[in-house]
Amino acid sequence: MIKHIVIFKTKENAPLKIFKQKIEDLKNKIPEIKNIAVGIDINFDPDSSDFCVITEVENLKDLETYAKHPDHLDVIAFIKPYVIERKVVDFKV
């Protein structure tokens, strides 16, 4: 199993709830996704990022399929104009 974690800092007007819905809906469109969750920051720490995505896939091939999937690319295109910073960690579980 591979966990793909992406953490975002966004512009103030970013529609985080819409991001969450669009990202979590990918589970219904991309069969390689075993699990996907979006966490919106609760603003406890003023230096925190705004939201994160935790995706689980079976293997590196499935991660590559997910990364290149047209529905995933559409979501990225929607989010990208709002992104200030993006960090990624991928690891085996």
Buried (B, 14 or more C-beta within 10 A) or exposed (E): EBBBEBBBBBEEEBEBEEBBEBBBEBBEEBEBBBEBEBEEBEEEEEEEBBBBBBBBBEEEEBBEBBBEBEBBEEBEEBBEEBBEEBEEEEEEE
